[in-house]
Amino acid sequence: MPRPFDINKASFYSTLEACHSRLLQIQKEDEKRHIMDLDIPHNWVEYVEDELLPAIEKIIYWEPTDDEINAPNQA
């Protein structure tokens, strides 16, 4: 049986992944709702789709390039 998600003990990435997953669920549910019943207020939908989700995805799915991997260490 999986343990419930504990945000107080979760890592940075698992917290972002949970947030991303929940936002996608809310978006899907909102597609079926009337504009007055949306979970994400209508004035924030475009921001969530165009800026928030892409920013979270950029962090979650980031893969370093070969140049970043082979760059000299500046420490």
DSSP file (Angstrom, degrees, kcal/mol; ACC not computed):
  #  RESIDUE AA STRUCTURE BP1 BP2  ACC     N-H-->O    O-->H-N    N-H-->O    O-->H-N    TCO  KAPPA ALPHA  PHI   PSI    X-CA   Y-CA   Z-CA
    1    1 A M              0   0    0      0, 0.0     2,-0.1     0, 0.0     0, 0.0   0.000 360.0 360.0 360.0 123.8    0.0    0.0    0.0
    2    2 A P        -     0   0    0      0, 0.0     3,-0.1     0, 0.0     0, 0.0  -0.362 360.0-117.3 -69.3 145.4    1.6    3.3   -1.0
    3    3 A R        -     0   0    0      1,-0.1     3,-0.1    -2,-0.1     2,-0.0  -0.505  34.8-100.4 -77.2 149.2    2.1    5.9    1.6
    4    4 A P        -     0   0    0      0, 0.0     2,-0.3     0, 0.0    -1,-0.1  -0.375  45.9 -94.7 -66.6 150.8    0.3    9.2    1.3
    5    5 A F        -     0   0    0     -3,-0.1     2,-0.7     1,-0.1     3,-0.1  -0.515  36.9-161.0 -69.0 124.0    2.3   12.1    0.0
    6    6 A D    >>  -     0   0    0     -2,-0.3     3,-1.6     1,-0.1     4,-1.1  -0.896   6.5-168.0-110.2 102.7    3.8   14.2    2.8
    7    7 A I  T 34 S+     0   0    0     -2,-0.7    -1,-0.1     1,-0.3     8,-0.1   0.768  85.2  62.5 -62.6 -25.6    4.7   17.6    1.5
    8    8 A N  T 34 S+     0   0    0      1,-0.2    -1,-0.3    -3,-0.1    -3,-0.0   0.701 115.7  30.2 -73.6 -18.4    6.7   18.3    4.7
    9    9 A K  T <4 S+     0   0    0     -3,-1.6    -2,-0.2     2,-0.1    -1,-0.2   0.415  96.2 112.5-116.6  -2.3    9.1   15.5    4.0
   10   10 A A     <  -     0   0    0     -4,-1.1     2,-0.0     1,-0.1    -3,-0.0  -0.374  67.4-114.9 -75.8 150.1    9.0   15.4    0.2
   11   11 A S     >  -     0   0    0      1,-0.1     4,-2.2    -2,-0.1     5,-0.2  -0.297  31.7-102.6 -74.8 167.4   12.0   16.4   -1.9
   12   12 A F  H  > S+     0   0    0      1,-0.2     4,-2.2     2,-0.2     5,-0.2   0.930 121.2  44.8 -55.1 -50.0   12.0   19.4   -4.2
   13   13 A Y  H  > S+     0   0    0      1,-0.2     4,-2.7     2,-0.2    -1,-0.2   0.892 111.8  50.2 -68.6 -40.1   11.5   17.4   -7.3
   14   14 A S  H  > S+     0   0    0      2,-0.2     4,-2.1     1,-0.2    -1,-0.2   0.858 110.3  51.9 -68.1 -31.6    8.8   15.1   -5.9
   15   15 A T  H  X S+     0   0    0     -4,-2.2     4,-2.4     2,-0.2    -2,-0.2   0.928 111.7  46.0 -66.3 -44.9    6.9   18.2   -4.7
   16   16 A L  H  X S+     0   0    0     -4,-2.2     4,-2.9     2,-0.2    -2,-0.2   0.902 112.1  51.4 -64.2 -40.3    7.1   19.8   -8.2
   17   17 A E  H  X S+     0   0    0     -4,-2.7     4,-2.5     2,-0.2    -1,-0.2   0.901 111.0  47.8 -63.3 -40.4    6.0   16.5   -9.8
   18   18 A A  H  X S+     0   0    0     -4,-2.1     4,-2.4     2,-0.2    -2,-0.2   0.908 113.2  48.2 -65.8 -41.7    3.0   16.2   -7.4
   19   19 A C  H  X S+     0   0    0     -4,-2.4     4,-2.6     2,-0.2    -2,-0.2   0.926 112.5  48.6 -63.1 -46.0    2.1   19.9   -8.2
   20   20 A H  H  X S+     0   0    0     -4,-2.9     4,-2.1     1,-0.2    -2,-0.2   0.927 112.3  48.3 -60.1 -47.5    2.4   19.3  -11.9
   21   21 A S  H  X S+     0   0    0     -4,-2.5     4,-2.0     1,-0.2    -1,-0.2   0.915 112.6  48.1 -60.7 -44.3    0.3   16.2  -11.8
   22   22 A R  H  X S+     0   0    0     -4,-2.4     4,-2.6     2,-0.2    -2,-0.2   0.900 109.3  52.7 -66.8 -40.5   -2.4   17.9   -9.7
   23   23 A L  H  X S+     0   0    0     -4,-2.6     4,-2.5     1,-0.2    -1,-0.2   0.903 109.4  49.9 -60.7 -40.8   -2.5   20.9  -12.0
   24   24 A L  H  X S+     0   0    0     -4,-2.1     4,-2.2     2,-0.2    -1,-0.2   0.889 110.7  50.0 -64.8 -38.7   -3.0   18.6  -15.0
   25   25 A Q  H  X S+     0   0    0     -4,-2.0     4,-2.4     2,-0.2    -2,-0.2   0.925 111.1  48.7 -63.5 -44.7   -5.8   16.8  -13.2
   26   26 A I  H  X S+     0   0    0     -4,-2.6     4,-2.8     1,-0.2    13,-0.2   0.915 110.2  51.8 -62.8 -43.2   -7.5   20.1  -12.4
   27   27 A Q  H  X S+     0   0    0     -4,-2.5     4,-1.4     1,-0.2    -1,-0.2   0.932 110.5  48.2 -57.5 -46.6   -7.2   21.3  -16.0
   28   28 A K  H  < S+     0   0    0     -4,-2.2     4,-0.4     1,-0.2     3,-0.2   0.905 113.8  46.4 -62.5 -42.4   -8.8   18.0  -17.2
   29   29 A E  H >< S+     0   0    0     -4,-2.4     3,-1.3     1,-0.2     4,-0.3   0.883 108.4  56.5 -66.7 -38.6  -11.6   18.3  -14.7
   30   30 A D  H >< S+     0   0    0     -4,-2.8     3,-1.3     1,-0.3    -1,-0.2   0.774  92.2  70.4 -65.9 -26.3  -12.1   22.0  -15.5
   31   31 A E  T 3< S+     0   0    0     -4,-1.4    -1,-0.3     1,-0.3    -2,-0.2   0.777 101.7  46.4 -60.0 -24.6  -12.7   21.2  -19.2
   32   32 A K  T <  S+     0   0    0     -3,-1.3    -1,-0.3    -4,-0.4     2,-0.2   0.498 101.7  86.3 -95.0  -6.1  -16.0   19.6  -18.2
   33   33 A R  S <  S-     0   0    0     -3,-1.3     2,-0.1    -4,-0.3     5,-0.1  -0.560  81.7-106.0 -99.9 158.9  -17.1   22.5  -16.0
   34   34 A H    >   -     0   0    0     -2,-0.2     3,-2.0     1,-0.1     4,-0.4  -0.468  40.5-107.7 -71.9 152.6  -19.0   25.7  -16.6
   35   35 A I  G >  S+     0   0    0      1,-0.3     3,-0.8     2,-0.2     7,-0.3   0.799 120.4  55.2 -56.2 -31.5  -16.8   28.9  -16.4
   36   36 A M  G 3  S+     0   0    0      1,-0.2    -1,-0.3     5,-0.1    -3,-0.0   0.664 108.9  48.4 -75.9 -15.4  -18.3   29.9  -13.1
   37   37 A D  G <  S+     0   0    0     -3,-2.0    -1,-0.2    -7,-0.1    -2,-0.2   0.309  79.8 132.9-106.9   7.2  -17.4   26.5  -11.6
   38   38 A L    <   -     0   0    0     -3,-0.8     4,-0.1    -4,-0.4   -11,-0.1  -0.284  50.5-148.8 -63.2 142.8  -13.8   26.3  -12.7
   39   39 A D  S    S+     0   0    0    -13,-0.2    -1,-0.1     1,-0.2   -12,-0.1   0.885  94.5  53.3 -75.5 -42.4  -11.2   25.3  -10.0
   40   40 A I  S    S-     0   0    0    -14,-0.2    -1,-0.2   -17,-0.1     5,-0.1  -0.863 106.2-113.9 -90.9 117.2   -8.6   27.4  -11.8
   41   41 A P    >>  -     0   0    0      0, 0.0     3,-2.7     0, 0.0     4,-0.9  -0.200  22.5-118.5 -54.1 141.3  -10.1   30.9  -12.1
   42   42 A H  H 3> S+     0   0    0     -7,-0.3     4,-0.5     1,-0.3     3,-0.4   0.781 113.0  59.3 -56.4 -30.2  -10.7   31.8  -15.8
   43   43 A N  H 34 S+     0   0    0      1,-0.2    -1,-0.3     2,-0.1     4,-0.2   0.586 109.6  44.4 -76.0  -7.4   -8.3   34.8  -15.6
   44   44 A W  H <> S+     0   0    0     -3,-2.7     4,-2.6     2,-0.1     5,-0.2   0.514  87.4  88.6-108.6  -9.8   -5.5   32.4  -14.5
   45   45 A V  H  X S+     0   0    0     -4,-0.9     4,-2.5    -3,-0.4     5,-0.2   0.923  89.9  47.2 -57.1 -48.4   -6.0   29.6  -17.0
   46   46 A E  H  X S+     0   0    0     -4,-0.5     4,-2.9     1,-0.2     5,-0.3   0.895 112.6  49.8 -63.0 -40.6   -3.8   31.2  -19.7
   47   47 A Y  H  >>S+     0   0    0     -4,-0.2     4,-2.6     2,-0.2     5,-2.1   0.928 111.4  48.6 -63.5 -44.9   -1.0   31.9  -17.2
   48   48 A V  I  <>S+     0   0    0     -4,-2.6     5,-2.7     3,-0.2    -2,-0.2   0.929 118.0  40.9 -60.6 -45.6   -1.1   28.3  -15.9
   49   49 A E  I  <5S+     0   0    0     -4,-2.5    -2,-0.2    -5,-0.2    -1,-0.2   0.893 124.5  34.9 -70.6 -41.0   -1.0   26.9  -19.4
   50   50 A D  I  <5S+     0   0    0     -4,-2.9    -2,-0.2    -5,-0.2    -3,-0.2   0.738 135.5   7.3 -91.4 -24.3    1.5   29.3  -21.0
   51   51 A E  I  X5S+     0   0    0     -4,-2.6     4,-1.9    -5,-0.3    -3,-0.2   0.733 121.5  48.7-125.8 -49.6    3.9   30.0  -18.1
   52   52 A L  I  ><S+     0   0    0     -5,-2.1     4,-2.4     2,-0.2     5,-0.2   0.965 114.1  42.6 -67.1 -53.9    3.5   28.0  -14.9
   53   53 A L  H  ><S+     0   0    0     -5,-2.7     4,-2.8    -6,-0.2     5,-0.2   0.924 115.1  49.8 -61.7 -45.2    3.3   24.4  -16.4
   54   54 A P  H  > S+     0   0    0      0, 0.0     4,-2.2     0, 0.0    -1,-0.2   0.887 111.0  50.6 -60.7 -35.7    6.1   25.0  -18.9
   55   55 A A  H  X S+     0   0    0     -4,-1.9     4,-1.5     2,-0.2    -2,-0.2   0.928 112.5  45.5 -66.7 -43.5    8.3   26.4  -16.0
   56   56 A I  H  X S+     0   0    0     -4,-2.4     4,-2.7     1,-0.2     5,-0.2   0.922 113.7  49.8 -64.1 -43.1    7.6   23.3  -13.8
   57   57 A E  H  X S+     0   0    0     -4,-2.8     4,-2.8     1,-0.2    -2,-0.2   0.864 105.4  57.5 -63.9 -36.1    8.2   21.0  -16.8
   58   58 A K  H  < S+     0   0    0     -4,-2.2     4,-0.3    -5,-0.2    -1,-0.2   0.890 112.6  40.9 -61.4 -38.8   11.5   22.7  -17.6
   59   59 A I  H >< S+     0   0    0     -4,-1.5     3,-0.7     2,-0.2    -2,-0.2   0.933 117.9  45.8 -73.7 -47.3   12.7   21.9  -14.0
   60   60 A I  H 3< S+     0   0    0     -4,-2.7    -2,-0.2     1,-0.2    -3,-0.2   0.910 122.6  33.8 -64.0 -43.8   11.3   18.4  -13.8
   61   61 A Y  T 3< S+     0   0    0     -4,-2.8    -1,-0.2    -5,-0.2    -2,-0.2   0.235  83.6 139.7-100.9  13.3   12.5   17.2  -17.2
   62   62 A W    <   -     0   0    0     -3,-0.7    -3,-0.1    -4,-0.3    -4,-0.0  -0.353  27.4-175.1 -62.8 132.2   15.7   19.2  -17.5
   63   63 A E        -     0   0    0     -2,-0.1    -2,-0.1     0, 0.0     2,-0.0  -0.998  26.1-120.6-126.6 126.4   18.6   17.2  -19.0
   64   64 A P        -     0   0    0      0, 0.0     2,-0.1     0, 0.0     0, 0.0  -0.374  26.5-123.3 -66.9 145.0   22.0   18.7  -19.1
   65   65 A T     >  -     0   0    0      1,-0.1     4,-2.1    -2,-0.0     5,-0.2  -0.349  27.2-105.2 -77.4 166.7   23.6   19.2  -22.5
   66   66 A D  H  > S+     0   0    0      1,-0.2     4,-2.6     2,-0.2     5,-0.1   0.885 123.1  55.0 -59.8 -38.1   27.0   17.6  -23.2
   67   67 A D  H  > S+     0   0    0      1,-0.2     4,-0.7     2,-0.2    -1,-0.2   0.897 108.2  47.8 -63.4 -39.4   28.5   21.1  -23.0
   68   68 A E  H  4 S+     0   0    0      2,-0.2     3,-0.3     1,-0.2    -1,-0.2   0.881 113.2  48.2 -68.3 -37.3   27.1   21.6  -19.5
   69   69 A I  H  < S+     0   0    0     -4,-2.1    -2,-0.2     1,-0.2    -1,-0.2   0.907 118.2  39.7 -68.0 -41.8   28.4   18.2  -18.4
   70   70 A N  H  < S+     0   0    0     -4,-2.6    -1,-0.2    -5,-0.2    -2,-0.2   0.429  87.3 120.3 -91.2   1.3   31.8   18.7  -19.8
   71   71 A A  S  < S-     0   0    0     -4,-0.7     3,-0.0    -3,-0.3    -3,-0.0  -0.329  75.3 -97.5 -65.3 147.1   32.2   22.4  -18.7
   72   72 A P        -     0   0    0      0, 0.0     2,-0.4     0, 0.0    -1,-0.1  -0.367  42.4-105.3 -63.9 143.9   35.1   23.2  -16.4
   73   73 A N        -     0   0    0      1,-0.1    -3,-0.0    -3,-0.1     0, 0.0  -0.581  25.9-161.4 -73.7 126.2   34.1   23.3  -12.8
   74   74 A Q              0   0    0     -2,-0.4    -1,-0.1     1,-0.2    -3,-0.0   0.411 360.0 360.0 -89.1   1.4   34.0   26.9  -11.6
   75   75 A A              0   0    0      0, 0.0    -1,-0.2     0, 0.0    -2,-0.0   0.496 360.0 360.0 -72.0 360.0   34.2   26.0   -7.9
